């Protein structure tokens, strides 16, 4: 078995090849959920508090945005375009990240203009985002149209897909697993299950690649957060179905350079707000199972992020 320290250093070296702008307060802490574990009959639960990433009230998308906006700045872009539902956490964090990076933010939001904005929408506006109301199109279907309109005006937009889920965005959770591996080692813990909510695919795709790079055998259990029929499923990294950690469409696990337009280790179901499940309906952190347990994270009012 190879030295885990060497594996971690190799993973960090590969991540350093990609443009990145620092937006988060890292590392986010690990917190043991003793009473919840007892209530569930004994599993040991450790929460990864990605609600404390810091930017724009926190959330897991900021990890992706460090690499997405890093690439946008490296390409000389002056605006970003993304989309989601009216109360999208991803859009709220993108608006905050763009403001911090000095980029104009355009949001393709489902629904119609509200007389009294509240929640994430109010924060979008406070962060200076330009909102494009798109009716029933709540998953960024009009992002290309908005980007083309900006190009016609001489702007240089950077397109961020729905949920920030592509190969570049997934790098944020490759880095998160490297961070987690170090924390587990420091605390003498060994996680054998990581549970994550899923909607657009990028978080657990990055996690799968990170587990592969770090040589960790933890099982990734994914619960669908965007469809009623979605079920929690499990996959053991590396190389097991339904997710591939050595995807032919993403070469980071072999050469460290993901192809454009792909998602590293893209899963067959989709991705949501973080390392999470649905134990509560309130905003909390995210959690990791250790020694046979599972993990949880929830979002405001139980709504999974678009």
N, C-alpha and C positions, 0 to 999 in steps of 0.2 A: 504493500500500500504506500502511495506517495505521501510525502510530508504535507500535512494540511496547511502549514505556514507558507510553504512554497506555492501551493495551489492558490491560496488567498492572494499572495503577492503577484502571481501571474494574472489572476483575474483583475486586480487593481491596475496592473500595467496595461491590460487590454482596454479597460474602460478609459484610461487616460488618453487613448488615441482619438477619442471623440470630443468635439467641442461641448463645453458645459458652462453654464452660468449658475453660480451658487445662489439659491433662493431659500433653502430650508435650514432649520435648526437641527442639525444632526450630531450624534445619533439620537433618534427618538427612544425613549426609555422602554424597558420591559417591566411589567407589573404583574405579579402573581395574583390570580383571582381565587383565593382560597375558599371563600364562602360559596362562590358559584360552583367550584369543583365539588364541594361537599354536597350541595343541593342536587348535583347531577349524579351523585353516587360514587364519587371518588377520583375522577380523572384530574390530573394536574394541569391547570390552564395558566398560561403566561400570555398576557396581552402586550402586543407591540403597539405603542401609542402613536400611531401615525395621524391621529387628530392633532398632535402637537408639532407638526412640521413647521408651524409658525406663520406662513404667508397667508394673508387673507382669511384668517380664522382656521387655517390648517386643513389637512386632508391629504390623501395619498397621491392625488394627481400632481402635486408640486414636485414629486420625485421625477415624474415623466417630463414635466415642463423644464427642469434644469437642462435636460439634453435637447428637447425640442427648441427651446428659445436659444440655447447655445448654438445650435445649427443655424437658426434664423439670423442671429447676429453675425455669425461667421460668413453667411451668404450675402450680407449687406442688406437685409430686408428692413423695411420701415414700418411694417404692419403685420399682424397675425390675424388669421380668420379661422374660427372654429364654430361648433354648434352643438345644440342639445335642447333639452326641455326647458320650460320657463324657469324652473328652480334648479337647474343643473349645477351641481357642485363643481364639475369639471369646468364649466364656463366661468363660474365665480373665481376659481383659482387661476384660470387663464387670464382673466381680466386683471387680477391682482399682480400676476407675474409680469404681464406686459407693461403695466404701469411702473413696476420696479425696474424693468429693463429699458424703459424709454421707447416702447413700441406702441403704436396705435392698435387697439383691439376691436375687431368686428365680430359680433356674435349673431349666428343664425339660430334664432330661438323659435320653438313651436308656440303656437297660440297667437293672441292679438294683444295690442298695447293695453296696459292696465292704467286706470285712473289713479290708483294709489299703489305704487310698487312696494313690495315688501320682501323680506327674506333675501335669498340669493340674488334675485333680480334687483332689489334696491342696492345691494353691494356692487353688482355689475355696473350700475349707473354711477355710483360714488367713485368707483375705480376708473371712470372715464370711458367705459366701453361704448361703442356704437352698436345699438341693437337693431337688427333687421328681423321684423316679425314675419313668420313664414307659415302661419296657419297650422295645418295638420302635419307639416314636415317638421318633426321634432328630433330627428337624428342627423341633422346637418346635411340634409339632401341638397340644400341650396348653397353650400359652401363654395363649390366651383363657380357658380354664377356670381357670387359676391366678389370672389377673388378676381375674376375676369373683369368685372366692373372697375375694380381698383387699378388693375393693370392698364386699362383704357385711359385712366386719368394720370398715368405716369408713375404710379406707386409700385412698390416692390413687395407684394404680400407673401407671407409664408403660411401655407395651409397646414393646420393641425387637424387631423381627422377626428371623428366622433370618439370621445373618450380619451383622446390622445394616444390611441392604440395603433401604433405601427412599429417597425423595427427600432426606430430611434427612441420613441417613447418607452418601449419595453426595456431599454437600457437602464431606466431609472430603477427598475425592480431587479435587474441583475445586480446593480450596486447595492440595493436594499438587502439582498441575500448575503452579500459579502459583509455588510455591516452587521447583520444578524448573526452570522457565523462567529464573528469576533466577540459579540456580546454573550452568546451562549457559552463560548469557551471560557470567558472571564468569570461567568457565574456558575460554572460547573454543571451546565444543563445540556441535555441532549434531546432535541425535538424530533419526534418521529411522525408528527402530522402537522401540516400547515393548512389552515382552512381559510378560504378566501371567497368573497362574493364575486359574481361574474356577470358582466353585461356586454362589453365590447372586446374583451380578450387580452388586452395588453398587460395587465398586472400579473396574472398567473403565467402568461407566456414568459415574461421576464424572470419570474420566480423560478420557472422550470429550467431556464438556461443557467441562472445563477446557481441552482443546486448542482447542476451538471459541472459547471466550472469549479465549484468549491469541493466537489466530491462528497456532497452530503446525500444521505439516503432517505431523507424525510419524504413522507408521502404527502402530496398536494391534493387536498379535497376541495372541490369547487362547487359552490351552490349558485344556480342561475338566479340573477336578480332582476331580469327583464322580461321573463315569460312565466306564465302561471304553470306551464307544464314542465318548467325546468326542475331538475332534480340534482341533489348533491352527488357528485361522482368523485372518484379518487383515482390518482395516477401516481406511480412511484417513479421519481426521476433517478437515473436517466433512462430514456428510451422506451417507456411503456405507454400504452394507449390509455385514454383517447388523445393524449398530448404527446408531441414529439419534441424532445429536447435537442435533437440534432437534425433540425429541419433543413431540407435542401434549399428552402427559400430564405434561410437566415444562417450565415456562416460564422457567426460570432463564436460558437462553441468550438470551431476548428481553426478559423483564421482571424477572428476578432473584428470582422467588417461586415455588418448586416447589409443586405441588399435593399435598395430603395423600394418602398411600396409593400414590403413584406412585414410580417409580425414574427418575431423570434419565437419558435416553438408554438405557433398559434394553436389554440385549443379548439375543440369542436363545439364547445358552448361559449358563453360570453362573459364579460368582466364588469365589475361594479366599483364600489368605493374603496375597497382596501382589503386588508388581510382579515376577512370577516365572516360572520354568520349573522343570525337574526335573533339573538337571545333577548335583546331589549329593543324597544322602538325609539330609543333616544340616542342622541349623538354620544358616542363614547369612543374608545380607541379600537384597536384591533387585537386579536390574540392568537397565540400559537400554542399548540398542544405539545406537551412534553411527556414522554414515556407513555404512549398509548392514548393520549387525550386529544381533543379537537380544539379549535380556536374560534373566536368570535370578534366581530366588529359590527356596529350598527350606525345608521345615519339618521338625521333629523326626521322625526315622525315615521320612521321605518321606511322611508322612500329611498330606493336604490338610485344611485347617481347615474345620470345620463352621460 
